[in-house]
Each structure stands twice: as C-alpha cells, then as structure tokens.
C-alpha cells in the first residue's frame, strides 16, 4: 500500500498507511503514533487532540 500524506503541520506529519490506519509523525524526534480512524477528517481531529495534549504536557 502506498503511503499518502494527509496533512502537514509545522512539526508534524499525518500519513495514511492503509486499512483505516494513520501515522502521526513528529518530524523533530521521528516519533510515530498510530491512529485508527474512519476517514482522513476523523484522523486529523484525533491528531490535533494528540498534538494539543503533548504541548500541554511539555509546557
């Protein structure tokens, strides 16, 4: 399956990897989190929440 970039934020990349699975990649550290979502919009919403939570924890 071909990986497709769904969305790109400043330090983050959201990729579709197949079968309703997406990967959220932090570009600075190359850490990867797998997200299961019904579509690209659902994945983007979930990833925005993950990013927001990581910023709160890091602050």
Predicted model as a PDB file, atoms N, CA, C, CB and O in Angstrom, pLDDT in the B-factor column:
MODEL        1                                                                  
ATOM      1  N   UNK A   1       0.834  -1.183   0.000  1.00 69.00           N  
ATOM      2  CA  UNK A   1       0.000   0.000   0.000  1.00 69.00           C  
ATOM      3  C   UNK A   1       0.877   1.244   0.000  1.00 69.00           C  
ATOM      4  CB  UNK A   1      -0.948  -0.001   1.209  1.00 69.00           C  
ATOM      5  O   UNK A   1       1.863   1.325   0.732  1.00 69.00           O  
ATOM      6  N   UNK A   2       0.520   2.172  -0.797  1.00 85.00           N  
ATOM      7  CA  UNK A   2       1.253   3.425  -0.888  1.00 85.00           C  
ATOM      8  C   UNK A   2       0.861   4.343   0.268  1.00 85.00           C  
ATOM      9  CB  UNK A   2       0.988   4.113  -2.244  1.00 85.00           C  
ATOM     10  O   UNK A   2      -0.321   4.495   0.575  1.00 85.00           O  
ATOM     11  N   UNK A   3       1.851   4.947   0.901  1.00 90.00           N  
ATOM     12  CA  UNK A   3       1.606   5.900   1.986  1.00 90.00           C  
ATOM     13  C   UNK A   3       1.223   7.253   1.381  1.00 90.00           C  
ATOM     14  CB  UNK A   3       2.865   6.039   2.910  1.00 90.00           C  
ATOM     15  O   UNK A   3       1.842   7.717   0.423  1.00 90.00           O  
ATOM     16  N   UNK A   4       0.213   7.863   1.947  1.00 94.00           N  
ATOM     17  CA  UNK A   4      -0.274   9.144   1.437  1.00 94.00           C  
ATOM     18  C   UNK A   4      -0.229  10.173   2.558  1.00 94.00           C  
ATOM     19  CB  UNK A   4      -1.717   9.010   0.865  1.00 94.00           C  
ATOM     20  O   UNK A   4      -0.733   9.927   3.654  1.00 94.00           O  
ATOM     21  N   UNK A   5       0.372  11.321   2.283  1.00 94.00           N  
ATOM     22  CA  UNK A   5       0.398  12.400   3.263  1.00 94.00           C  
ATOM     23  C   UNK A   5      -0.974  13.060   3.266  1.00 94.00           C  
ATOM     24  CB  UNK A   5       1.529  13.439   2.944  1.00 94.00           C  
ATOM     25  O   UNK A   5      -1.448  13.535   2.234  1.00 94.00           O  
ATOM     26  N   UNK A   6      -1.605  13.085   4.430  1.00 94.00           N  
ATOM     27  CA  UNK A   6      -2.938  13.644   4.583  1.00 94.00           C  
ATOM     28  C   UNK A   6      -2.867  15.103   5.006  1.00 94.00           C  
ATOM     29  CB  UNK A   6      -3.742  12.838   5.599  1.00 94.00           C  
ATOM     30  O   UNK A   6      -3.566  15.953   4.454  1.00 94.00           O  
ATOM     31  N   UNK A   7      -2.021  15.388   5.985  1.00 94.00           N  
ATOM     32  CA  UNK A   7      -1.913  16.756   6.498  1.00 94.00           C  
ATOM     33  C   UNK A   7      -0.507  16.975   7.043  1.00 94.00           C  
ATOM     34  CB  UNK A   7      -2.980  17.029   7.602  1.00 94.00           C  
ATOM     35  O   UNK A   7       0.150  16.048   7.517  1.00 94.00           O  
ATOM     36  N   UNK A   8      -0.071  18.215   6.961  1.00 95.00           N  
ATOM     37  CA  UNK A   8       1.250  18.568   7.477  1.00 95.00           C  
ATOM     38  C   UNK A   8       1.112  19.815   8.331  1.00 95.00           C  
ATOM     39  CB  UNK A   8       2.274  18.792   6.320  1.00 95.00           C  
ATOM     40  O   UNK A   8       0.615  20.846   7.877  1.00 95.00           O  
ATOM     41  N   UNK A   9       1.558  19.705   9.568  1.00 92.00           N  
ATOM     42  CA  UNK A   9       1.650  20.857  10.444  1.00 92.00           C  
ATOM     43  C   UNK A   9       3.115  21.250  10.497  1.00 92.00           C  
ATOM     44  CB  UNK A   9       1.074  20.553  11.877  1.00 92.00           C  
ATOM     45  O   UNK A   9       3.941  20.638   9.819  1.00 92.00           O  
ATOM     46  N   UNK A  10       3.448  22.240  11.274  1.00 91.00           N  
ATOM     47  CA  UNK A  10       4.825  22.718  11.325  1.00 91.00           C  
ATOM     48  C   UNK A  10       5.811  21.590  11.656  1.00 91.00           C  
ATOM     49  CB  UNK A  10       4.948  23.836  12.356  1.00 91.00           C  
ATOM     50  O   UNK A  10       6.778  21.381  10.924  1.00 91.00           O  
ATOM     51  N   UNK A  11       5.574  20.872  12.742  1.00 92.00           N  
ATOM     52  CA  UNK A  11       6.500  19.827  13.191  1.00 92.00           C  
ATOM     53  C   UNK A  11       5.901  18.429  13.122  1.00 92.00           C  
ATOM     54  CB  UNK A  11       6.941  20.109  14.603  1.00 92.00           C  
ATOM     55  O   UNK A  11       6.489  17.483  13.647  1.00 92.00           O  
ATOM     56  N   UNK A  12       4.762  18.282  12.495  1.00 96.00           N  
ATOM     57  CA  UNK A  12       4.047  17.006  12.480  1.00 96.00           C  
ATOM     58  C   UNK A  12       3.626  16.645  11.064  1.00 96.00           C  
ATOM     59  CB  UNK A  12       2.819  17.063  13.400  1.00 96.00           C  
ATOM     60  O   UNK A  12       3.433  17.514  10.213  1.00 96.00           O  
ATOM     61  N   UNK A  13       3.488  15.352  10.832  1.00 96.00           N  
ATOM     62  CA  UNK A  13       3.061  14.845   9.537  1.00 96.00           C  
ATOM     63  C   UNK A  13       2.045  13.728   9.783  1.00 96.00           C  
ATOM     64  CB  UNK A  13       4.283  14.332   8.691  1.00 96.00           C  
ATOM     65  O   UNK A  13       2.295  12.822  10.579  1.00 96.00           O  
ATOM     66  N   UNK A  14       0.915  13.793   9.108  1.00 97.00           N  
ATOM     67  CA  UNK A  14      -0.112  12.755   9.211  1.00 97.00           C  
ATOM     68  C   UNK A  14      -0.137  11.988   7.896  1.00 97.00           C  
ATOM     69  CB  UNK A  14      -1.524  13.368   9.536  1.00 97.00           C  
ATOM     70  O   UNK A  14      -0.353  12.571   6.834  1.00 97.00           O  
ATOM     71  N   UNK A  15       0.086  10.675   7.973  1.00 97.00           N  
ATOM     72  CA  UNK A  15       0.121   9.837   6.777  1.00 97.00           C  
ATOM     73  C   UNK A  15      -0.908   8.722   6.878  1.00 97.00           C  
ATOM     74  CB  UNK A  15       1.524   9.250   6.569  1.00 97.00           C  
ATOM     75  O   UNK A  15      -1.117   8.146   7.945  1.00 97.00           O  
ATOM     76  N   UNK A  16      -1.547   8.427   5.749  1.00 97.00           N  
ATOM     77  CA  UNK A  16      -2.437   7.282   5.647  1.00 97.00           C  
ATOM     78  C   UNK A  16      -1.590   6.073   5.280  1.00 97.00           C  
ATOM     79  CB  UNK A  16      -3.574   7.527   4.595  1.00 97.00           C  
ATOM     80  O   UNK A  16      -0.843   6.108   4.302  1.00 97.00           O  
ATOM     81  N   UNK A  17      -1.704   4.999   6.064  1.00 96.00           N  
ATOM     82  CA  UNK A  17      -0.899   3.812   5.785  1.00 96.00           C  
ATOM     83  C   UNK A  17      -1.737   2.625   5.335  1.00 96.00           C  
ATOM     84  CB  UNK A  17      -0.106   3.432   7.006  1.00 96.00           C  
ATOM     85  O   UNK A  17      -1.181   1.581   4.992  1.00 96.00           O  
ATOM     86  N   UNK A  18      -3.068   2.758   5.326  1.00 91.00           N  
ATOM     87  CA  UNK A  18      -3.935   1.695   4.833  1.00 91.00           C  
ATOM     88  C   UNK A  18      -4.829   1.105   5.897  1.00 91.00           C  
ATOM     89  CB  UNK A  18      -3.116   0.614   4.233  1.00 91.00           C  
ATOM     90  O   UNK A  18      -4.503   1.138   7.084  1.00 91.00           O  
ATOM     91  N   UNK A  19      -5.958   0.565   5.474  1.00 91.00           N  
ATOM     92  CA  UNK A  19      -6.915  -0.123   6.346  1.00 91.00           C  
ATOM     93  C   UNK A  19      -7.342   0.727   7.540  1.00 91.00           C  
ATOM     94  CB  UNK A  19      -6.316  -1.422   6.841  1.00 91.00           C  
ATOM     95  O   UNK A  19      -7.310   0.257   8.678  1.00 91.00           O  
ATOM     96  N   UNK A  20      -7.735   1.952   7.293  1.00 93.00           N  
ATOM     97  CA  UNK A  20      -8.187   2.881   8.337  1.00 93.00           C  
ATOM     98  C   UNK A  20      -7.119   3.184   9.378  1.00 93.00           C  
ATOM     99  CB  UNK A  20      -9.402   2.322   9.024  1.00 93.00           C  
ATOM    100  O   UNK A  20      -7.444   3.567  10.502  1.00 93.00           O  
ATOM    101  N   UNK A  21      -5.856   3.018   9.024  1.00 96.00           N  
ATOM    102  CA  UNK A  21      -4.753   3.318   9.942  1.00 96.00           C  
ATOM    103  C   UNK A  21      -3.954   4.508   9.421  1.00 96.00           C  
ATOM    104  CB  UNK A  21      -3.830   2.083  10.119  1.00 96.00           C  
ATOM    105  O   UNK A  21      -3.662   4.623   8.230  1.00 96.00           O  
ATOM    106  N   UNK A  22      -3.619   5.375  10.344  1.00 97.00           N  
ATOM    107  CA  UNK A  22      -2.860   6.579  10.033  1.00 97.00           C  
ATOM    108  C   UNK A  22      -1.683   6.646  10.997  1.00 97.00           C  
ATOM    109  CB  UNK A  22      -3.753   7.866  10.130  1.00 97.00           C  
ATOM    110  O   UNK A  22      -1.730   6.074  12.086  1.00 97.00           O  
ATOM    111  N   UNK A  23      -0.639   7.341  10.596  1.00 97.00           N  
ATOM    112  CA  UNK A  23       0.512   7.545  11.475  1.00 97.00           C  
ATOM    113  C   UNK A  23       0.754   9.035  11.638  1.00 97.00           C  
ATOM    114  CB  UNK A  23       1.778   6.840  10.916  1.00 97.00           C  
ATOM    115  O   UNK A  23       0.799   9.789  10.666  1.00 97.00           O  
ATOM    116  N   UNK A  24       0.908   9.438  12.888  1.00 97.00           N  
ATOM    117  CA  UNK A  24       1.251  10.808  13.217  1.00 97.00           C  
ATOM    118  C   UNK A  24       2.735  10.810  13.559  1.00 97.00           C  
ATOM    119  CB  UNK A  24       0.371  11.368  14.403  1.00 97.00           C  
ATOM    120  O   UNK A  24       3.163  10.162  14.515  1.00 97.00           O  
ATOM    121  N   UNK A  25       3.503  11.531  12.785  1.00 97.00           N  
ATOM    122  CA  UNK A  25       4.959  11.522  12.927  1.00 97.00           C  
ATOM    123  C   UNK A  25       5.427  12.902  13.381  1.00 97.00           C  
ATOM    124  CB  UNK A  25       5.650  11.118  11.588  1.00 97.00           C  
ATOM    125  O   UNK A  25       5.129  13.911  12.742  1.00 97.00           O  
ATOM    126  N   UNK A  26       6.161  12.933  14.488  1.00 95.00           N  
ATOM    127  CA  UNK A  26       6.772  14.185  14.917  1.00 95.00           C  
ATOM    128  C   UNK A  26       8.108  14.287  14.196  1.00 95.00           C  
ATOM    129  CB  UNK A  26       6.948  14.251  16.489  1.00 95.00           C  
ATOM    130  O   UNK A  26       8.994  13.455  14.390  1.00 95.00           O  
ATOM    131  N   UNK A  27       8.244  15.304  13.371  1.00 92.00           N  
ATOM    132  CA  UNK A  27       9.389  15.392  12.467  1.00 92.00           C  
ATOM    133  C   UNK A  27      10.706  15.651  13.189  1.00 92.00           C  
ATOM    134  CB  UNK A  27       9.153  16.477  11.459  1.00 92.00           C  
ATOM    135  O   UNK A  27      11.754  15.237  12.693  1.00 92.00           O  
ATOM    136  N   UNK A  28      10.695  16.320  14.345  1.00 91.00           N  
ATOM    137  CA  UNK A  28      11.938  16.604  15.059  1.00 91.00           C  
ATOM    138  C   UNK A  28      12.535  15.352  15.691  1.00 91.00           C  
ATOM    139  CB  UNK A  28      11.695  17.651  16.129  1.00 91.00           C  
ATOM    140  O   UNK A  28      13.745  15.134  15.628  1.00 91.00           O  
ATOM    141  N   UNK A  29      11.682  14.532  16.301  1.00 92.00           N  
ATOM    142  CA  UNK A  29      12.173  13.351  17.016  1.00 92.00           C  
ATOM    143  C   UNK A  29      11.930  12.053  16.250  1.00 92.00           C  
ATOM    144  CB  UNK A  29      11.514  13.264  18.375  1.00 92.00           C  
ATOM    145  O   UNK A  29      12.437  10.999  16.633  1.00 92.00           O  
ATOM    146  N   UNK A  30      11.157  12.131  15.170  1.00 92.00           N  
ATOM    147  CA  UNK A  30      10.765  10.970  14.371  1.00 92.00           C  
ATOM    148  C   UNK A  30       9.960   9.945  15.174  1.00 92.00           C  
ATOM    149  CB  UNK A  30      11.998  10.307  13.793  1.00 92.00           C  
ATOM    150  O   UNK A  30       9.944   8.762  14.835  1.00 92.00           O  
ATOM    151  N   UNK A  31       9.288  10.407  16.248  1.00 94.00           N  
ATOM    152  CA  UNK A  31       8.411   9.503  16.993  1.00 94.00           C  
ATOM    153  C   UNK A  31       7.137   9.304  16.180  1.00 94.00           C  
ATOM    154  CB  UNK A  31       8.086  10.066  18.426  1.00 94.00           C  
ATOM    155  O   UNK A  31       6.670  10.219  15.502  1.00 94.00           O  
ATOM    156  N   UNK A  32       6.581   8.098  16.256  1.00 96.00           N  
ATOM    157  CA  UNK A  32       5.418   7.737  15.453  1.00 96.00           C  
ATOM    158  C   UNK A  32       4.314   7.227  16.373  1.00 96.00           C  
ATOM    159  CB  UNK A  32       5.786   6.667  14.387  1.00 96.00           C  
ATOM    160  O   UNK A  32       4.550   6.409  17.262  1.00 96.00           O  
ATOM    161  N   UNK A  33       3.108   7.728  16.138  1.00 95.00           N  
ATOM    162  CA  UNK A  33       1.933   7.246  16.855  1.00 95.00           C  
ATOM    163  C   UNK A  33       0.921   6.765  15.829  1.00 95.00           C  
ATOM    164  CB  UNK A  33       1.325   8.357  17.771  1.00 95.00           C  
ATOM    165  O   UNK A  33       0.635   7.463  14.857  1.00 95.00           O  
ATOM    166  N   UNK A  34       0.386   5.586  16.042  1.00 96.00           N  
ATOM    167  CA  UNK A  34      -0.608   5.029  15.134  1.00 96.00           C  
ATOM    168  C   UNK A  34      -1.997   5.460  15.598  1.00 96.00           C  
ATOM    169  CB  UNK A  34      -0.498   3.475  15.069  1.00 96.00           C  
ATOM    170  O   UNK A  34      -2.321   5.411  16.785  1.00 96.00           O  
ATOM    171  N   UNK A  35      -2.807   5.884  14.629  1.00 97.00           N  
ATOM    172  CA  UNK A  35      -4.167   6.337  14.906  1.00 97.00           C  
ATOM    173  C   UNK A  35      -5.108   5.542  14.016  1.00 97.00           C  
ATOM    174  CB  UNK A  35      -4.324   7.882  14.666  1.00 97.00           C  
ATOM    175  O   UNK A  35      -4.866   5.405  12.816  1.00 97.00           O  
ATOM    176  N   UNK A  36      -6.176   5.018  14.596  1.00 97.00           N  
ATOM    177  CA  UNK A  36      -7.202   4.319  13.824  1.00 97.00           C  
ATOM    178  C   UNK A  36      -8.385   5.271  13.704  1.00 97.00           C  
ATOM    179  CB  UNK A  36      -7.623   2.946  14.500  1.00 97.00           C  
ATOM    180  O   UNK A  36      -8.903   5.753  14.712  1.00 97.00           O  
ATOM    181  N   UNK A  37      -8.810   5.542  12.478  1.00 97.00           N  
ATOM    182  CA  UNK A  37      -9.901   6.480  12.239  1.00 97.00           C  
ATOM    183  C   UNK A  37     -10.724   6.023  11.042  1.00 97.00           C  
ATOM    184  CB  UNK A  37      -9.358   7.906  12.009  1.00 97.00           C  
ATOM    185  O   UNK A  37     -10.241   5.287  10.181  1.00 97.00           O  
ATOM    186  N   UNK A  38     -11.978   6.473  11.004  1.00 96.00           N  
ATOM    187  CA  UNK A  38     -12.867   6.054   9.918  1.00 96.00           C  
ATOM    188  C   UNK A  38     -12.579   6.756   8.599  1.00 96.00           C  
ATOM    189  CB  UNK A  38     -14.294   6.302  10.309  1.00 96.00           C  
ATOM    190  O   UNK A  38     -12.872   6.222   7.529  1.00 96.00           O  
ATOM    191  N   UNK A  39     -11.997   7.969   8.675  1.00 96.00           N  
ATOM    192  CA  UNK A  39     -11.626   8.695   7.463  1.00 96.00           C  
ATOM    193  C   UNK A  39     -10.551   9.732   7.801  1.00 96.00           C  
ATOM    194  CB  UNK A  39     -12.872   9.378   6.824  1.00 96.00           C  
ATOM    195  O   UNK A  39     -10.152   9.872   8.957  1.00 96.00           O  
ATOM    196  N   UNK A  40     -10.093  10.451   6.783  1.00 95.00           N  
ATOM    197  CA  UNK A  40      -8.999  11.407   6.962  1.00 95.00           C  
ATOM    198  C   UNK A  40      -9.374  12.536   7.913  1.00 95.00           C  
ATOM    199  CB  UNK A  40      -8.586  11.985   5.621  1.00 95.00           C  
ATOM    200  O   UNK A  40      -8.544  12.976   8.709  1.00 95.00           O  
ATOM    201  N   UNK A  41     -10.614  13.007   7.838  1.00 96.00           N  
ATOM    202  CA  UNK A  41     -11.044  14.095   8.715  1.00 96.00           C  
ATOM    203  C   UNK A  41     -11.058  13.643  10.171  1.00 96.00           C  
ATOM    204  CB  UNK A  41     -12.434  14.600   8.304  1.00 96.00           C  
ATOM    205  O   UNK A  41     -10.628  14.383  11.055  1.00 96.00           O  
ATOM    206  N   UNK A  42     -11.541  12.457  10.421  1.00 97.00           N  
ATOM    207  CA  UNK A  42     -11.550  11.901  11.775  1.00 97.00           C  
ATOM    208  C   UNK A  42     -10.122  11.754  12.294  1.00 97.00           C  
ATOM    209  CB  UNK A  42     -12.276  10.535  11.801  1.00 97.00           C  
ATOM    210  O   UNK A  42      -9.850  12.056  13.456  1.00 97.00           O  
ATOM    211  N   UNK A  43      -9.217  11.295  11.448  1.00 97.00           N  
ATOM    212  CA  UNK A  43      -7.812  11.145  11.836  1.00 97.00           C  
ATOM    213  C   UNK A  43      -7.197  12.500  12.162  1.00 97.00           C  
ATOM    214  CB  UNK A  43      -7.013  10.457  10.716  1.00 97.00           C  
ATOM    215  O   UNK A  43      -6.443  12.623  13.128  1.00 97.00           O  
ATOM    216  N   UNK A  44      -7.511  13.512  11.369  1.00 97.00           N  
ATOM    217  CA  UNK A  44      -6.961  14.844  11.612  1.00 97.00           C  
ATOM    218  C   UNK A  44      -7.444  15.400  12.950  1.00 97.00           C  
ATOM    219  CB  UNK A  44      -7.350  15.798  10.473  1.00 97.00           C  
ATOM    220  O   UNK A  44      -6.663  15.996  13.692  1.00 97.00           O  
ATOM    221  N   UNK A  45      -8.716  15.208  13.260  1.00 96.00           N  
ATOM    222  CA  UNK A  45      -9.264  15.677  14.536  1.00 96.00           C  
ATOM    223  C   UNK A  45      -8.572  14.976  15.700  1.00 96.00           C  
ATOM    224  CB  UNK A  45     -10.787  15.436  14.597  1.00 96.00           C  
ATOM    225  O   UNK A  45      -8.195  15.623  16.677  1.00 96.00           O  
ATOM    226  N   UNK A  46      -8.405  13.660  15.602  1.00 97.00           N  
ATOM    227  CA  UNK A  46      -7.742  12.908  16.663  1.00 97.00           C  
ATOM    228  C   UNK A  46      -6.288  13.354  16.828  1.00 97.00           C  
ATOM    229  CB  UNK A  46      -7.803  11.405  16.368  1.00 97.00           C  
ATOM    230  O   UNK A  46      -5.790  13.466  17.948  1.00 97.00           O  
ATOM    231  N   UNK A  47      -5.620  13.603  15.714  1.00 96.00           N  
ATOM    232  CA  UNK A  47      -4.219  14.011  15.772  1.00 96.00           C  
ATOM    233  C   UNK A  47      -4.061  15.407  16.355  1.00 96.00           C  
ATOM    234  CB  UNK A  47      -3.598  13.958  14.388  1.00 96.00           C  
ATOM    235  O   UNK A  47      -3.109  15.666  17.091  1.00 96.00           O  
ATOM    236  N   UNK A  48      -4.974  16.302  16.037  1.00 96.00           N  
ATOM    237  CA  UNK A  48      -4.927  17.643  16.632  1.00 96.00           C  
ATOM    238  C   UNK A  48      -5.038  17.554  18.151  1.00 96.00           C  
ATOM    239  CB  UNK A  48      -6.059  18.534  16.064  1.00 96.00           C  
ATOM    240  O   UNK A  48      -4.373  18.299  18.870  1.00 96.00           O  
ATOM    241  N   UNK A  49      -5.880  16.640  18.640  1.00 96.00           N  
ATOM    242  CA  UNK A  49      -6.024  16.457  20.082  1.00 96.00           C  
ATOM    243  C   UNK A  49      -4.736  15.889  20.682  1.00 96.00           C  
ATOM    244  CB  UNK A  49      -7.215  15.529  20.391  1.00 96.00           C  
ATOM    245  O   UNK A  49      -4.322  16.313  21.760  1.00 96.00           O  
ATOM    246  N   UNK A  50      -4.108  14.947  20.005  1.00 95.00           N  
ATOM    247  CA  UNK A  50      -2.841  14.378  20.483  1.00 95.00           C  
ATOM    248  C   UNK A  50      -1.778  15.463  20.553  1.00 95.00           C  
ATOM    249  CB  UNK A  50      -2.371  13.224  19.565  1.00 95.00           C  
ATOM    250  O   UNK A  50      -1.055  15.560  21.544  1.00 95.00           O  
ATOM    251  N   UNK A  51      -1.678  16.273  19.518  1.00 93.00           N  
ATOM    252  CA  UNK A  51      -0.685  17.357  19.484  1.00 93.00           C  
ATOM    253  C   UNK A  51      -0.937  18.348  20.605  1.00 93.00           C  
ATOM    254  CB  UNK A  51      -0.712  18.081  18.127  1.00 93.00           C  
ATOM    255  O   UNK A  51      -0.003  18.778  21.282  1.00 93.00           O  
ATOM    256  N   UNK A  52      -2.207  18.713  20.803  1.00 94.00           N  
ATOM    257  CA  UNK A  52      -2.575  19.653  21.869  1.00 94.00           C  
ATOM    258  C   UNK A  52      -2.200  19.091  23.240  1.00 94.00           C  
ATOM    259  CB  UNK A  52      -4.088  19.965  21.817  1.00 94.00           C  
ATOM    260  O   UNK A  52      -1.661  19.811  24.081  1.00 94.00           O  
ATOM    261  N   UNK A  53      -2.484  17.808  23.468  1.00 93.00           N  
ATOM    262  CA  UNK A  53      -2.141  17.190  24.745  1.00 93.00           C  
ATOM    263  C   UNK A  53      -0.637  17.130  24.970  1.00 93.00           C  
ATOM    264  CB  UNK A  53      -2.723  15.797  24.818  1.00 93.00           C  
ATOM    265  O   UNK A  53      -0.173  17.312  26.095  1.00 93.00           O  
ATOM    266  N   UNK A  54       0.123  16.878  23.924  1.00 87.00           N  
ATOM    267  CA  UNK A  54       1.582  16.826  24.061  1.00 87.00           C  
ATOM    268  C   UNK A  54       2.149  18.206  24.381  1.00 87.00           C  
ATOM    269  CB  UNK A  54       2.224  16.277  22.777  1.00 87.00           C  
ATOM    270  O   UNK A  54       3.118  18.313  25.133  1.00 87.00           O  
ATOM    271  N   UNK A  55       1.561  19.261  23.821  1.00 83.00           N  
ATOM    272  CA  UNK A  55       2.014  20.623  24.113  1.00 83.00           C  
ATOM    273  C   UNK A  55       1.719  20.966  25.564  1.00 83.00           C  
ATOM    274  CB  UNK A  55       1.337  21.644  23.170  1.00 83.00           C  
ATOM    275  O   UNK A  55       2.541  21.604  26.222  1.00 83.00           O  
ATOM    276  N   UNK A  56       0.556  20.553  26.078  1.00 84.00           N  
ATOM    277  CA  UNK A  56       0.194  20.824  27.467  1.00 84.00           C  
ATOM    278  C   UNK A  56       1.140  20.088  28.411  1.00 84.00           C  
ATOM    279  CB  UNK A  56      -1.269  20.412  27.741  1.00 84.00           C  
ATOM    280  O   UNK A  56       1.586  20.657  29.406  1.00 84.00           O  
ATOM    281  N   UNK A  57       1.449  18.834  28.109  1.00 81.00           N  
ATOM    282  CA  UNK A  57       2.354  18.044  28.943  1.00 81.00           C  
ATOM    283  C   UNK A  57       3.771  18.612  28.917  1.00 81.00           C  
ATOM    284  CB  UNK A  57       2.366  16.586  28.481  1.00 81.00           C  
ATOM    285  O   UNK A  57       4.475  18.587  29.927  1.00 81.00           O  
ATOM    286  N   UNK A  58       4.180  19.117  27.770  1.00 73.00           N  
ATOM    287  CA  UNK A  58       5.541  19.657  27.617  1.00 73.00           C  
ATOM    288  C   UNK A  58       5.714  21.030  28.213  1.00 73.00           C  
ATOM    289  CB  UNK A  58       5.911  19.709  26.174  1.00 73.00           C  
ATOM    290  O   UNK A  58       6.844  21.447  28.466  1.00 73.00           O  
ATOM    291  N   UNK A  59       4.624  21.753  28.448  1.00 54.00           N  
ATOM    292  CA  UNK A  59       4.696  23.118  28.965  1.00 54.00           C  
ATOM    293  C   UNK A  59       4.940  23.169  30.445  1.00 54.00           C  
ATOM    294  CB  UNK A  59       3.443  23.855  28.651  1.00 54.00           C  
ATOM    295  O   UNK A  59       5.024  24.254  31.020  1.00 54.00           O  
TER     296      UNK A  59                                                      
ENDMDL                                                                          
END                                                                             
